[in-house]
Amino acid sequence: MKFCPNCGTILALTHNEQDTTLRFCCPQCQYVEGDLLPQKPEVTSITNVSGSVVVVDKDLDLRTTSTERAECPKCHHTLAYVWQVQTRAADEGATQFYRCTQCGFTWRLYT
């Protein structure tokens, strides 16, 4: 969280349409943070059974992530990277995602 040095308001992350960068701007006094952030990452969306959409960075580097024995629904390989994302309220459990180490297919195990 960043604060405006002029008025103390929380800076909002805004998208610059001209050069597709992200920067922090103050909604109160229009101060713009000088540091630009890189472009937004490309994402892919995964739709679960309930129809809600979870956004996952498609270039997520998982080589240092834990692996687990889980069968890929696409290629039936039995080893996958595993990670958790808090997709709902903080008092609810995290969602566990898997990505096949062979074909790269990403899925969520339904329990």
Buried (B, 14 or more C-beta within 10 A) or exposed (E): EEEBEEEEEEBEEBEEEEEEBBBBBBEBEEBBBEEEEEEEEEEEEBEEEEEEEBEBEEEBEBEEEEBEEBEBEEEEBEBBBBBEEEBEEEEEEEBBBBBBBEEEBBBBEEE
